Amino acid sequence: MANIIRRDPIREMLSWNRAMERMIENLYDDGEMGFGEPLNLRMPLDVVENDEEFVVKADVAGIDPDNIEITFTDNNLSIKGETRAEREEEGEEGRYHLRERRYGTFSRTISMPGSVDVENIQAETENGVLKIHLPKKEEVKPRRIEITGGSKQNVIEGKSKNK
């Protein structure tokens, strides 16, 4: 026996609309998109760990490093900043026909997965990428431990007669 599925195009369109709203809200922290108001942008990050340190990388192309604030408190790294829109003045540059570049404030706080030597944190920007070096504390760095004691096993060497 075949099941009959009843289609409701209005409900499907509303469902699609809600999905789009959720997708747009995920792009922005506060979900507000007022016209002419700066947006609270989400900053994507990469966190890499090696034996000596954690390295946090973030794209900051076009952002003045003076407009970025980095803080470290209670094993949480916070990055805050702002990108400012250019003034919309007709004249020298003309009128906008397309305007897609984002502007507004951004902030991101992440909890670090290990203990960090706070006194030696360093940050640098190169080619539009912010790199924050967070050295590990000495007590959490991996160390090779020698095993002592036990007896060495004797190896018996033999010679073959068929040479």
Secondary structure, DSSP 8 states (H G I E B T S, - for coil): --------HHHHHHHHHHHHHHHHHHHBSS----TTS-EEE---EEEEE-SSEEEEEEE-TT--GGGEEEEEETTEEEEEEEE------SSSS---S------EEEEEEEE-SS-B-GGG-EEEEETTEEEEEEEB-GGGS--------S----------S--
